[in-house]
Amino acid sequence: MASVSAPGASRRGRPPRRLDVAGEGAWYPSTSPRSDRLVFGDQTGNLDIWRLRLGGTPEPLIRSSLADYAPDLSPDGSRVAFTSTRNGETTEIYTANADGTNLVQVTHGPGRNQGSARWSPDGQWLAFDSQDVTGQLDIYVIASGGGQPRRITSESSHQAQPTWSRDGTWIYFRSSRTASAEVWRAPFAGGPSEQVTRAGGYLSQESTDSKTLFYAKSGGGTFAQPLDGGPEEKLFDTATAYVTVVEKGIYYWGPRGNDGVWPLMFFDLSSRTSAPVARIAAAYVALCPAVSPDRKTVLYTASLTNESDLKLIEHFR
């Protein structure tokens, strides 16, 4: 959910304001010395969802002229939830069959942008983050077939990137309510949140036995922390902070090689070693690879081109 805010607004005693004219792909803004011109980059690479049957060739699964990204497979592997800008106005959550057919728009708000959808363990619910008109992010849940969203968090800070506990009773999320980003969790049924990490953390996932929390940190790397107490452990470094936890290990993206190929890696939890399981040729891969229950198919977000334009807003105020 990229955006450009008016630079220097806070220095003049006013809160930052969103510039929707810049578009969702805007980044790295800069003003001229006389402050009436704003220049920024505009990402033009198109994100699509691809399918790879391990040992086979990648094929496009869900794509449009706009962005389709962040796939998450339902627990039985029959459905995929993802985020899309295909309505041309906001980001919303959609679902489709695992083969890309029967596409349904699930969310219509409540905020300006919805994203980061995750299936509940029973496949009946989707947790997601929603950004309101002020830029505030909070966690919501919605029935997987659509309906009225229910708000899970209501702090004045940002709450984003939800994941579920394996028994479906908790929703983990990143929160900025403390001095640094930390992992918190809130009861799915409703109630106060509780802090889980204490030394930084985000993008968390429970182990399949519910004993360990895996998460990223702003300094880089994937970490593990016992949920019943104990010190955290750094497991490995990743090209992106997003990982996918399965029963015996963790899938993640290794760094892109000079040949333009991204290795899909698997970290074995018993041996504490990593090995590549596939190689993907793309300009850019993003977010968590979604792995089917039988671990034979992977869905992932990729762009075959990674381009940007330089744009200028005249008479900027």
C-alpha positions as CSV (number, residue, x, y, z in Angstrom):
1,M,0.0,0.0,0.0
2,A,2.5,2.6,-1.2
3,S,1.8,6.3,-1.0
4,V,3.4,9.7,-0.9
5,S,2.9,12.1,2.0
6,A,3.5,15.8,1.9
7,P,7.2,16.1,3.0
8,G,7.9,18.6,5.8
9,A,4.3,18.8,6.9
10,S,5.2,17.7,10.4
11,R,8.0,20.2,10.6
12,R,5.5,22.9,10.0
13,G,3.3,21.7,12.8
14,R,0.8,19.9,10.6
15,P,0.4,16.1,10.3
16,P,1.5,14.4,7.1
17,R,-1.2,14.2,4.4
18,R,-1.6,11.6,1.7
19,L,-1.3,12.7,-1.9
20,D,-3.6,10.4,-3.8
21,V,-2.7,12.1,-7.1
22,A,0.7,10.3,-6.9
23,G,-0.9,6.9,-7.1
24,E,-0.4,3.6,-5.2
25,G,3.1,2.9,-6.8
26,A,4.7,6.1,-5.7
27,W,7.9,6.1,-3.7
28,Y,11.1,8.1,-2.8
29,P,9.5,11.6,-3.0
30,S,11.7,14.7,-3.1
31,T,10.9,18.5,-3.2
32,S,12.7,21.2,-5.1
33,P,14.6,23.9,-3.0
34,R,11.8,26.3,-3.5
35,S,9.3,23.6,-2.4
36,D,6.8,24.0,-5.2
37,R,7.7,20.9,-7.2
38,L,7.5,17.3,-6.0
39,V,9.4,14.6,-7.9
40,F,8.9,10.9,-7.1
41,G,9.4,7.4,-8.6
42,D,6.4,5.4,-9.9
43,Q,6.7,1.7,-10.0
44,T,5.3,0.2,-13.3
45,G,6.2,-3.5,-12.9
46,N,3.0,-5.5,-12.9
47,L,2.5,-8.1,-10.0
48,D,0.8,-11.3,-10.9
49,I,0.2,-14.6,-9.1
50,W,2.1,-17.6,-10.5
51,R,1.8,-21.3,-9.9
52,L,4.7,-23.7,-9.8
53,R,4.3,-27.5,-9.6
54,L,7.7,-28.5,-8.1
55,G,9.7,-30.1,-10.8
56,G,7.7,-28.4,-13.5
57,T,7.6,-25.0,-15.2
58,P,6.0,-21.8,-13.7
59,E,2.7,-20.7,-15.2
60,P,0.6,-17.6,-14.6
61,L,-2.4,-18.3,-12.4
62,I,-4.1,-15.0,-11.6
63,R,-3.3,-11.9,-13.5
64,S,-4.8,-8.6,-14.6
65,S,-3.7,-5.3,-16.0
66,L,-3.3,-4.1,-12.4
67,A,-1.7,-5.8,-9.4
68,D,-2.7,-9.2,-8.1
69,Y,-0.5,-10.4,-5.2
70,A,-0.1,-12.0,-1.7
71,P,-1.7,-15.4,-2.3
72,D,-2.7,-17.6,0.6
73,L,-4.1,-21.1,0.1
74,S,-7.0,-22.4,2.2
75,P,-6.1,-25.2,4.6
76,D,-7.5,-27.9,2.2
77,G,-5.8,-26.3,-0.8
78,S,-9.0,-25.8,-2.7
79,R,-9.1,-22.0,-2.6
80,V,-6.7,-19.1,-2.8
81,A,-7.2,-15.6,-1.2
82,F,-5.2,-12.7,-2.6
83,T,-5.0,-8.9,-2.7
84,S,-5.8,-7.0,-5.9
85,T,-6.1,-3.4,-7.3
86,R,-8.2,-4.7,-10.2
87,N,-11.1,-2.4,-9.3
88,G,-8.8,0.5,-10.2
89,E,-9.6,2.4,-7.0
90,T,-8.6,0.5,-3.8
91,T,-6.9,-2.7,-2.8
92,E,-9.4,-5.4,-1.8
93,I,-9.4,-9.1,-0.9
94,Y,-10.5,-11.7,-3.5
95,T,-10.8,-15.4,-3.5
96,A,-10.7,-18.0,-6.3
97,N,-10.5,-21.7,-6.8
98,A,-7.0,-23.0,-6.7
99,D,-6.9,-23.2,-10.5
100,G,-7.7,-19.5,-10.7
101,T,-11.4,-19.9,-11.7
102,N,-14.5,-18.6,-9.8
103,L,-13.1,-15.3,-8.7
104,V,-15.0,-13.5,-6.0
105,Q,-14.4,-10.1,-4.4
106,V,-14.8,-10.7,-0.7
107,T,-14.2,-7.3,0.9
108,H,-15.7,-3.9,0.0
109,G,-13.9,-1.9,2.7
110,P,-14.2,-1.1,5.5
111,G,-11.2,1.1,4.8
112,R,-9.5,2.6,1.8
113,N,-7.3,-0.4,1.3
114,Q,-7.5,-4.0,2.4
115,G,-4.7,-6.6,2.3
116,S,-2.6,-9.3,3.9
117,A,-5.4,-11.9,3.8
118,R,-4.9,-15.1,5.8
119,W,-7.2,-18.1,6.0
120,S,-8.3,-19.4,9.4
121,P,-7.3,-23.0,10.2
122,D,-11.0,-24.2,9.6
123,G,-11.2,-22.3,6.3
124,Q,-14.3,-20.3,7.4
125,W,-12.7,-16.9,8.0
126,L,-10.1,-14.5,6.5
127,A,-8.1,-12.2,8.7
128,F,-6.8,-9.0,7.0
129,D,-5.5,-5.5,7.6
130,S,-7.4,-2.5,6.6
131,Q,-6.2,1.1,6.1
132,D,-8.6,3.9,6.8
133,V,-8.7,7.4,5.3
134,T,-6.1,8.7,7.8
135,G,-3.7,5.9,7.0
136,Q,-4.4,4.0,10.2
137,L,-4.1,0.2,9.9
138,D,-6.1,-2.3,11.9
139,I,-6.9,-6.0,11.9
140,Y,-10.3,-7.3,10.8
141,V,-11.9,-10.7,10.1
142,I,-14.5,-11.6,7.6
143,A,-16.3,-14.8,6.6
144,S,-14.5,-16.4,3.7
145,G,-17.6,-16.1,1.6
146,G,-18.0,-12.4,2.3
147,G,-20.2,-10.4,4.7
148,Q,-19.8,-7.8,7.4
149,P,-16.1,-7.4,8.6
150,R,-15.5,-7.6,12.3
151,R,-12.8,-5.4,13.8
152,I,-10.2,-7.2,16.0
153,T,-7.9,-4.3,17.0
154,S,-8.7,-0.7,17.9
155,E,-5.5,0.9,19.2
156,S,-4.3,4.3,18.0
157,S,-1.2,2.7,16.6
158,H,-0.8,0.6,13.4
159,Q,-1.7,-3.1,13.5
160,A,-1.0,-5.1,10.3
161,Q,0.0,-8.4,8.8
162,P,-2.2,-10.9,10.6
163,T,-1.6,-14.7,11.0
164,W,-3.6,-17.3,12.9
165,S,-2.7,-19.6,15.7
166,R,-2.9,-23.2,14.7
167,D,-6.1,-23.8,16.8
168,G,-7.7,-20.6,15.5
169,T,-8.1,-19.0,18.9
170,W,-5.6,-16.2,18.4
171,I,-4.6,-13.7,15.6
172,Y,-1.0,-12.6,15.6
173,F,-0.1,-9.2,14.1
174,R,2.6,-6.5,13.9
175,S,2.0,-3.5,16.1
176,S,3.7,-0.2,16.5
177,R,2.1,0.6,19.9
178,T,5.6,0.2,21.6
179,A,8.8,2.0,20.7
180,S,9.7,-0.7,18.1
181,A,7.6,-3.0,16.0
182,E,6.6,-6.1,18.0
183,V,4.4,-9.1,17.5
184,W,1.2,-9.0,19.5
185,R,-1.8,-11.3,19.4
186,A,-5.6,-10.8,20.0
187,P,-8.3,-13.4,20.7
188,F,-10.4,-14.2,17.6
189,A,-13.5,-14.2,19.8
190,G,-12.7,-10.7,21.0
191,G,-10.8,-9.3,24.0
192,P,-7.6,-7.4,24.9
193,S,-4.4,-8.0,23.0
194,E,-1.2,-9.2,24.5
195,Q,2.5,-8.7,23.6
196,V,4.4,-11.7,22.4
197,T,7.9,-10.5,21.3
198,R,10.0,-8.1,23.4
199,A,13.1,-7.4,21.2
200,G,11.5,-6.5,17.9
201,G,9.5,-8.7,15.5
202,Y,6.9,-8.8,12.7
203,L,5.5,-11.1,10.0
204,S,5.0,-13.9,12.5
205,Q,3.8,-17.5,12.1
206,E,3.2,-20.2,14.6
207,S,4.9,-23.6,14.2
208,T,2.5,-26.5,13.3
209,D,2.8,-27.9,16.9
210,S,2.0,-24.4,18.4
211,K,5.1,-24.4,20.5
212,T,7.2,-21.9,18.6
213,L,6.7,-18.5,17.0
214,F,8.7,-17.7,13.9
215,Y,9.1,-14.0,12.9
216,A,11.2,-11.4,11.1
217,K,13.1,-8.5,12.6
218,S,13.9,-5.1,11.1
219,G,17.6,-5.9,11.3
220,G,17.1,-8.9,8.9
221,G,16.7,-12.6,9.3
222,T,14.1,-15.1,10.6
223,F,13.9,-15.8,14.3
224,A,12.3,-18.5,16.5
225,Q,11.0,-18.0,20.0
226,P,9.4,-20.6,22.3
227,L,5.8,-19.6,23.2
228,D,6.1,-21.0,26.7
229,G,9.2,-18.8,27.4
230,G,12.8,-18.9,26.5
231,P,15.4,-16.9,24.5
232,E,14.9,-16.2,20.8
233,E,17.1,-17.9,18.2
234,K,18.2,-16.5,14.8
235,L,17.7,-19.2,12.2
236,F,18.7,-17.8,8.8
237,D,18.9,-14.7,6.6
238,T,16.4,-14.2,3.8
239,A,16.2,-12.1,0.6
240,T,12.7,-10.9,1.7
241,A,11.3,-10.9,5.3
242,Y,8.4,-13.2,4.3
243,V,8.5,-16.9,5.0
244,T,6.0,-19.8,5.0
245,V,6.0,-22.3,7.9
246,V,5.1,-26.0,7.3
247,E,5.3,-29.0,9.4
248,K,9.0,-29.8,9.0
249,G,10.5,-26.5,7.9
250,I,10.2,-23.1,6.4
251,Y,10.1,-21.9,2.8
252,Y,11.6,-18.6,1.8
253,W,13.2,-16.7,-1.0
254,G,17.0,-16.7,-1.3
255,P,18.8,-13.7,-2.9
256,R,18.4,-13.2,-6.7
257,G,21.4,-14.4,-8.6
258,N,23.4,-12.6,-11.3
259,D,21.5,-14.8,-13.8
260,G,18.2,-13.2,-12.7
261,V,17.0,-16.3,-11.0
262,W,15.5,-16.4,-7.5
263,P,16.0,-19.6,-5.5
264,L,13.1,-20.9,-3.5
265,M,14.7,-22.3,-0.3
266,F,13.6,-24.8,2.3
267,F,15.0,-24.6,5.8
268,D,14.8,-28.0,7.6
269,L,14.0,-27.5,11.2
270,S,15.6,-30.8,12.4
271,S,18.9,-30.4,10.6
272,R,19.0,-26.5,10.8
273,T,20.1,-26.5,7.1
274,S,18.8,-24.8,4.0
275,A,18.6,-26.1,0.4
276,P,17.0,-24.8,-2.8
277,V,13.9,-26.6,-4.0
278,A,13.2,-24.5,-7.1
279,R,14.6,-21.7,-9.2
280,I,12.3,-18.8,-10.5
281,A,13.3,-16.5,-13.3
282,A,11.7,-13.1,-12.6
283,A,12.6,-9.4,-12.2
284,Y,11.0,-9.5,-8.8
285,V,9.4,-11.9,-6.4
286,A,7.6,-10.8,-3.3
287,L,5.8,-11.8,-0.1
288,C,5.2,-15.4,1.2
289,P,5.2,-18.3,-1.1
290,A,1.9,-20.2,-0.6
291,V,2.5,-23.9,-0.3
292,S,-0.2,-26.6,-1.0
293,P,-1.0,-29.1,1.8
294,D,0.9,-31.9,-0.1
295,R,3.9,-29.5,-0.7
296,K,3.8,-30.2,-4.4
297,T,2.6,-26.8,-5.6
298,V,3.7,-23.3,-4.7
299,L,1.9,-20.1,-5.5
300,Y,3.9,-16.9,-5.5
301,T,3.9,-13.2,-6.4
302,A,6.2,-12.1,-9.2
303,S,6.8,-9.4,-11.8
304,L,8.6,-10.2,-15.0
305,T,9.6,-6.6,-15.3
306,N,10.8,-4.3,-12.6
307,E,10.5,-0.8,-14.0
308,S,9.8,2.7,-12.7
309,D,9.1,6.1,-14.1
310,L,10.2,9.5,-12.7
311,K,7.3,11.9,-12.3
312,L,6.9,15.5,-11.4
313,I,4.0,17.5,-9.7
314,E,4.1,21.2,-10.4
315,H,2.9,23.9,-8.1
316,F,3.1,21.5,-5.1
317,R,1.9,22.7,-1.8
